[in-house]
Amino acid sequence: MRMSQLFLQTLREVPGEAKSAGHQLLLRGGFVRAMGLGGHSYLPLGVLARNKIEALVCQALNAAGGQEIALPVVQPIEVWQEVSDADRLGGRVFRFRDRNQHEMVLATSHEAAVLAAVRGIVQSYRQLPLLLFQTWTGFCDEERISGGLFGLRETRVVDGYSLHADEADLAEFYEGVQTALAGVFARCGVPVVVAAAVTDSAGRITAHKMVFPWGAGEERVVQCPACGYAADQTIARTGKEAPSGEALLPRQDVETPNCKTIAELAEFLQIQAARTAKAVFMVAGFAGGEERFVFAIVRGDTDLNEAKLRRALKAEAVGPATEAEIRAAGAEPGYGSPVGLQGITVVVDELVAGSPNLVAGANRPGYHTLNVNLGRDYQATLIVDITLAQAGDRCPECGAALAEVPGVELAALARPGAGPGRAAGATYLDREGRGQPLALGRYRIYTDRLLAAVVENHRDEQGIRWPATVAPYQVYLMTVGQARPEVVGAAERIYAELTAAGVAVLYDDRDERAGVKFNDADLLGWPLRIAIGARGLQTGVVEIKRRDGADVESVPIGAVGAYVRGLLR
């Protein structure tokens, strides 16, 4: 491609809408252009980069035995309702009616459509496992903190769906796809943390997320540097201290004026926060509209994990209680205690259960109670892990200190199993001729986010440094100095030779100063830069520089093709 013909305008100044260093470079390099909140237009260079990334993902899925399909984004409501919300990917669904008043949805995922497509075609265990995938653009109306390509509302994804005869086959295949996707990220030069994302009622991991570590990311993963344990912060376990053998002491109310927080209480009593019990008042909502007041108790040096509490209660949602609801239950905001309360749900963290003689509220303003103990002074409805794992907590596997890793989710993998197939009536005949529901695995890769991660991880102050695997072009070819016929002729011959050899070349044939061309070459960031000038031609050489290196090599003009192909292997 000749730069004079390319739809491109590079920018010297940083656009005001840029959200991060990588986003700045994508905007300045003319790869994308912002369009409103959460929207971007992909320009030719951006499309080339994204296409290369998607090709890598599709190659990996094809190598895993996958077959590409294309499914409708607009789906009849009857198809969409065949799979429960819990078994879908994506955010809020848009519903509308067509001109014939049929209710339709703008799909955020295609589990139901896949199951509808295979129903009646996949009839025997001999046809399994089966992996189907598609590349598509979906509308994601979910709240996101990350900006740029990390926070698009209309996002490009590759979705895969695998169908299996049983859970054992699904588990093995799932691991294979996870390994294949890890290989894609490695080829893109992007590190990821593979973290557990969902567990079932028995504590078994049923979903993972692959997260790019990035300081401004909204995901929070807890990881052990020693043994590799990693989990989303909402489900991460921590190592618990052994129960103390400390003798139980008698309760005693003490005056604690203006001590409504754990920090204020600990400072006033000159104790550690770990010697206190933190009361968290919540309201849980259940199927059918039932609501229940919940008194959650965690140790003062920890925080409540609302996701764990919701799962422990088997509730649909949990949220903070109002002061009126707290007082109606018999407790006092800021000084609450479960002691003496009747008829409420009390959920106690395992760490509290093993910590004697804690300081808790006294249910009257300005007072706390010393030496409050579970079992003697109050009873628990549930004793379960409900704390939020944080940096410094002990790893549940090896006991080492955990680290908290912020980042961006690049891939989501889940194995909902036979539930969706059973709900959709998607069955097959097993070896004994009995009908069985198809077990489902699903795999989503966010290619917009992966492109953004590549740039965030491969850049310097001058511009992008694309890995050869995903670079829109491999070579930036330019002339320097006056456009003398011999210089232009040499550039044209090298351009034709490399293009014929299958090397993607962007030829900067503009009538611009050398400084402008060098700056654009660094900004755009192709792996190699070839500069041709009159001085070099006098000795029969051109200058070749790797974008990720500092050295400039003088290469005989007749050896350029072989030299470039060798570097790009």
Residue, then its C-alpha position, 0 to 999 in steps of 0.5 A: m500500500r502506498m501511503s499517498q493512497l491510504f485513508l490516514q491522517t496521523l496526529r502530532e497532538v494528543p486527542g482530548e478524548a484519549k483514555s490511556a497511553g495506548h489509546q492515545l497512540l491508536l488515535r494519533g496513528g489513525f487506527v481508530r477515531a472516537m465517536g461519542l461515549g463508548g463508540h469508535s470507528y475503525l479506520p483501515l489500519g485498525v481494521l487490518a490489525r483487528n483482522k489479524i488478531e481475529a485470524l489468530v483466534c480463529q486459527a486456534l479454534n480451527a486447530a482445536g477442531g472448530q467449525e465457523i458459523a454465522l448466527p443472527v443477532v436479531q432473534p425471536i424471543e421464543v429462542w432467547q427464552e430457551v436459555s436462562d439468564a444465568d447461562r448467557l454471556g452479555g449484558r442487558v438485552f434490548r427487546f423490540r417488536d417487528r412490523n408484524q408485532h413479533e417480539m424480538v431481541l438484540a442478542t448479546s450471546h448465542e447459546a440459544a441460537v446454537l442449541a436451536a441450530v444443532r437440534g435434530i442435526v446432532q443426534s448421536y454421541r458419535q457426532l460429539p464433541l462439536l465446536l462451533f464458533q463465530t466472529w461478530t459485533g455485539f452491543c453491550d449495554e453494561e457499565r464499564i469504567s475502562g475507556g478506549l477500546f477496553g470500554l466499547r459499547e459495541t464490541r467485536v468478539v469471537d464466540g465459541y460453543s462446544l457440545h459434549a456427551d457428558e461433563a467429563d468430555l466437556a472438562e477435558f475439551y474445555e482445558g484444551v480450548q483454554t490452552a489454545l487461547a493462552g497460545v493466542f495471547a502469547r503470540c500477541g505478546v500479551p500476558v494474561v492471568v487465568a483466574a477462576a470466575v465462578t464456582d458451583s454449590a460444591g465449590r467446583i470451578t465452572a468458569h474462568k476469565m483471562v485477564f490482562p494485568w493493567g493498572a487502570g483495569e476494572e477487573r480485580v484478580v487475587q493471585c498467589p505469586a508462589c503457587g499460581y492460585a488465581a481467582d476473581q476477587t468476588i469468589a477468591r478464597t483465603g487461608k483462615e487462621a487456626p481457631s484461637g485457644e483463648a478462654l472466653l471472657p465475660r461480656q462488658d459494655v463500654e462507652t465509645p462516644n463517636c465511634k461508628t467506624i472500625a477505625e474510630l473504635a480501634e483507635f479509641l480502645q487502642i486495639q487492633a481491628a482484628r479484635t473487632a466484629k464488623a456488622v454489615f446490615m443487608v437486605a436480600g431479595f429472593a425469587g418470588g419477590e421475598e425480601r429478608f433482612v440479613f445481619a452479616i458479621v465479618r472481622g474488623d480487619t476484613d470487608l464483606n464480599e457481597a457476591k459471596l453473601r448472595r451465593a451463600l443465601k441463594a438470593e437473587a440480589v443483596g443490597p444495603a439496609t436503610e437505617a429504618e430497616i436496621r432499627a426495625a430489626g432491633a439494631e442500632p446503626g453504627y453500634g449494631s450487634p446480633v446479641g439479643l436480636q430475634g427472628i433475623t438471618v445472621v450470617v457469620d464469616e468463618l474468621v469470626a467463628g474462630s476469633p474469641n472475645l471480639v468487640a461488637g456493637a451494643n445496640r445503643p448509641g455510644y456503646h460497644t460490648l467487649n468479649v462478644n463470642l459466637g455460640r455463647d452470646y448469639q447464634a448464627t444462621l450460617i457460618v460461611d466464608i463471606t470476606l473479600a480477599q485482598a492483597g496480603d491475605r494468605c493463599p488458601e493453597c500454600g499460605a503465601a501472601l496473595a497479590e491483588v492484580p487489576g486488569v481487563e478481561l480479554a476472554a471468558l470461558a464457562r462450562p454450564g454443562a447440561g442445563p442449557g441443553r436440557a432447557a432447550g430440548a437439545t438432546y442426543l442418543d447415547r451408546e445405549g440409545r437413550g436420549q441425553p441433554l447436550a452438555l455445553g461449553r462456551y468461550r468468548i474472546y474480546t478482540d477489540r480489547l486484545l488489540a488495545a492490550v497489544v498496544e498497551n504492552h508494546r509501545d514507547e514514547q515515540g509510538i507503537r511497537w507491533p509484534a509481527t504476528v498482528a502488525p497491519y504491515q510488516v515494513y515501513l518503506m521510505t525515501v529520505g532527502q530529495a526525490r531523486p530518480e535513482v532513489v525513487g527507482a530503488a524504492e519502487r523496486i524494493y517495494a515490488e520485490l517485497t510485495a511479490a514475496g508476500v511481505a506487507v509493505l506500507y510505502d511512504d511515497r509522500d513528498e514530506r521531510a525526512g523528520v515527518k516520515f521518521n516520526d510517522a514510522d515510529l508512531l505507526g510502529w511496523p516491525l521493520r523500517i527501510a530508509i533509502g537515500a542518495r548517500g546510501l545508494q552511492t555505496g549500494v546499501v539501504e538502512i534497515k532498523r527494527r522498531d524494537g531495537a536501536d541499531v540501524e543496519s546497512v544492507p546491500i540493496g540486492a540482499v534486502g529481500a532475503y534479509v527482511r524475510g529472515l528477520l520476519r520469520 
